[in-house]
Amino acid sequence: MKYTLILLALAALASCAGKTAYRDACSGQLSTAWAELDVAKAEGFAGTVSYSKALGLLGMAKSMQTVENFDNCVKHAKDARYYIAQSRKGQ
């Protein structure tokens, strides 16, 4: 019984440590993506579609950051940065 409690406590601590592994990356990716979005000039209709996709992905990334799901935050922010680049190209 005593060992079970120790194992549960260790498992809880390990899960907390894993949860924050992407915290800094999430914050950095979001900041960079918002800055890029601010200066992006969408070219044509296709660029506007990519810009809209990027905006939606940044909203999802911010939501993931809020609920401390940092690995998905990083994924969505990186995807948003891709679409920001595409919007500049008019694609």
C-alpha positions, 0 to 999 in steps of 0.5 A: 500500500505504501509503495503504491502511494509513492508510485502514484505520487511519482507518476503525478510529478512526472506528468506535471513535468512533461506538461510544461516541457513545451511551455517556452516554445509555445510562448515563443512560437505564438509571439513570433506568429502574431508578429508575422501576422501583423506585418503580413500582406495577403496577396489575392484571394488565395492569400486571404484564405491562407491568412484566415487559416493562420488566424484560426490556427493562432486562436486554437494555439492560444486556447491550447496555451490557456489549457496548458496543452503546450505541445499542441500549442506549438504545433498550431503556432507552427502551422499558422506560421506556414500559412502566414508565409503562404498568404504573403506569396498569394497561395 
